Amino acid sequence: ATPTPTPTATSEPPPSFDYFAYQPTFFNGVPFGISGRITDGSGSGLGDVTVDINPGSPVVTDGEGYYLFTTQTSGPYVVRPEKAGTIFDPAFRNFTLPPSVLDADFEAAPDPYP
């Protein structure tokens, strides 16, 4: 009998994927992560939002509003989205890693006082 090939694990998610469904034990060999989605009031994803993660480096949402930050450092993190002319609810969120956080979501609205 011909053996059936076994799919190989990949450290890279597909270019467009659901961060909530993708829950690897390790992502690119990194044990912790914060991911979420930024949406507008209708639930549509908001792209090109800078998500400041302190400590850490900022990340930018994709076209569907998803973002992903990975780290090797456990401890407290503050997550704050930023985009000119936009306010977010909540304005920021606090997390302690581990465990990884897969639902660090925010809702965006136009800033009434730009």
C-alpha positions in Angstrom: 0.0 0.0 0.0 1.1 3.5 -0.7 1.6 5.6 2.4 -0.6 8.7 2.7 1.5 11.8 3.1 1.2 13.5 6.5 0.6 17.3 6.4 3.6 19.2 7.8 3.1 21.9 10.4 4.0 25.4 9.4 5.1 28.3 11.5 3.5 30.8 9.1 -0.3 31.2 9.0 -1.9 31.7 5.6 -1.8 35.3 4.3 -5.5 35.8 5.3 -6.6 33.8 8.3 -8.8 33.9 11.4 -6.5 34.6 14.3 -9.1 33.2 16.7 -9.2 29.8 14.9 -5.4 29.7 14.7 -4.2 28.7 18.1 -0.7 27.2 17.8 1.2 26.0 20.9 4.1 28.0 19.5 3.9 30.7 16.8 7.2 31.0 14.9 8.9 29.3 17.9 7.6 32.0 20.3 5.6 30.9 23.3 3.3 33.9 23.9 1.1 36.2 21.8 -1.6 38.8 21.8 -4.0 38.9 18.9 -7.3 40.5 18.2 -9.4 42.5 15.8 -10.4 46.1 15.5 -13.8 46.7 14.1 -16.0 49.7 13.3 -19.5 50.1 14.8 -21.0 47.8 12.1 -18.5 45.0 12.9 -16.4 45.4 9.8 -12.6 45.1 10.3 -10.5 48.3 10.2 -7.1 48.0 8.5 -4.0 50.0 8.9 -4.5 50.7 12.6 -1.3 50.8 14.6 -1.5 48.7 17.8 1.0 49.9 20.3 2.1 47.1 22.7 4.1 48.1 25.7 6.6 46.7 26.3 7.2 45.6 22.7 7.0 46.9 19.1 3.9 48.2 17.5 2.0 46.1 14.9 -0.5 47.1 12.2 -3.8 45.5 11.5 -4.4 43.8 8.2 -7.2 44.7 5.8 -9.7 42.7 7.9 -8.7 44.4 11.2 -6.7 41.5 12.7 -3.4 41.9 14.4 -0.9 39.6 16.0 2.0 40.3 18.4 4.4 37.6 19.6 7.0 37.7 22.4 9.3 35.5 24.4 8.8 37.6 27.5 6.1 36.9 30.1 4.7 39.6 32.2 2.3 42.6 32.0 1.5 44.3 28.7 -0.6 47.3 27.7 -2.3 47.2 24.3 -3.4 50.5 22.7 -4.7 51.0 19.2 -4.0 54.3 17.4 -5.2 55.9 14.2 -5.6 59.6 13.3 -9.2 60.8 13.6 -10.3 57.7 15.5 -11.2 56.8 19.1 -11.3 53.2 20.4 -13.4 51.4 23.0 -11.8 50.5 25.2 -8.9 53.1 24.8 -6.4 50.4 26.0 -6.3 46.9 27.6 -4.0 45.3 30.1 -2.9 41.7 29.9 -0.4 39.4 31.6 1.3 36.7 29.6 1.2 33.8 29.7 -1.3 32.6 28.7 -1.6 34.0 25.2 -4.5 36.3 24.6 -6.6 35.6 21.4 -9.5 38.1 21.9 -7.8 41.5 22.5 -10.5 43.3 20.5 -11.4 47.0 20.1 -14.2 48.9 18.5 -13.3 52.1 16.5 -15.4 55.2 16.0 -14.7 58.6 14.4 -13.2 61.1 16.9 -15.9 63.7 17.6 -13.1 66.2 18.5 -10.4 65.7 15.9 
